[in-house]
Amino acid sequence: MIKTISIYFFCVSFIYISSGCFHNYDNKKENRNIFLSLSDSSIRIPIDAQTYPQSGCSFAYNSKMGVSYLVYLNKRFNEIHFYYINSLKLAFKVKIDLTGPNGVGSKINGFWVHDIDSIYITPKARKIIFLINKKGEIIEKIKYDNYSSNLRTKDKINRMMAFYSNTKTPLIILNHNLYISMLPGGNWNNYSKEELTKTELTFSLNPINKQLNVLPITYPLSAFNSNNLGYSRIFADGRFVYSFNSDHNLYVTKDHSKINKHIAKSSYISSFERNPKNVSLQDIFLKQCSTPAYIRIIYDPYRKVYYRIAYPGVSVNKNDNLRELIKYIPVFSIIILDQDFTKIGETMMPENKFNVSDIFVAKEGLYVSENHIKNPAFNPDFLSFRLLSLVNYEK
């Protein structure tokens, strides 16, 4: 049952991130009745018994030869699967070893396909990036916590969690530099506003000269609205776009020196709420289920729009399966933004039908996974995606 949420006018204030100067944009264009429509089209890719039907890390990839793939992380067996989108068949699997000459030391939590034979791997809880080929052979090891001799920079890296190249913060490669965005380590409940606004989030690595640079973007003050310090960061149309879980705004920059703020508020989210300190794990889970959050920002290069995924929060009690609710959120909306980050529409998705963790963009539109465990049509033998079509929009 969706929690009743009242809509209110959000007052925009100026916020400064580190040394970067903010320019504020308050988007007030009227909604032009643009929305995402559930089409009759879907894709169903058959999978074997060893493939888990939900990933949380899947990307669409178009090869230099013009072949379209769905690239899918099968965490259970430390594999990356390449599926043909056109024929809905498995093309090949990349098996990543844990030990041995090509071992990465732990389960992988993310990846990025640079090209069909150059795949970047980010293992769990290790501050290292592996470059492998399609055979799973290691080409290069990038141990980024050793890239800087500056003690202050090393300390900043050591205080952060390991980087995972997933759908929320994919690896970005520009001019031989790798851009990684990380989360602060430790207990998030214990961070003060002052600490957050001094916590840099993004680093650039140059594997050629082994240089690491700290980029001047930190948490905005509004990130302190809740205890959820998660965020999504992408690079699209020549710009880095940051979407913080507890912030109605998007933060956009070309070079991390000048940062523009754009309001991109969901009509289904009014406010956020913080946990008190020293609460039980169950109370933390309860709050996570009931507190709204912005989950992810996605760029659609075919229609030149952005999609921001918003979770309105749900009413829960201690008898609910909280871990399941966190993994498979029951409801979410998709905010539609034009190239100038003006909100032009928002669509609420049907309850318990779609898995928000697996979404990708194709020429036909936005594909959303139907593999939600409470979806009556869920079949674990297939990767099933429903096509959403953008209605009443002209580029």
Beta strands, then each sheet from edge to edge (+ up, - down):
strand 1: 21-25
strand 2: 35-46
strand 3: 58-62
strand 4: 68-74
strand 5: 79-84
strand 6: 89-95
strand 7: 108-115
strand 8: 118-123
strand 9: 129-132
strand 10: 138-142
strand 11: 172-174
strand 12: 177-181
strand 13: 202-206
strand 14: 211-214
strand 15: 231-236
strand 16: 239-244
strand 17: 249-253
strand 18: 258-263
strand 19: 293-300
strand 20: 305-311
strand 21: 333-337
strand 22: 343-348
strand 23: 355-362
strand 24: 365-369
strand 25: 382-391
sheet 1: 1+ 18+ 17- 16+ 15-
sheet 2: 2+ 25- 24+ 23-
sheet 3: 3+ 4- 5+ 6-
sheet 4: 7+ 8- 9+ 10-
sheet 5: 11+ 12- 13+ 14-
sheet 6: 19+ 20- 21+ 22-
end
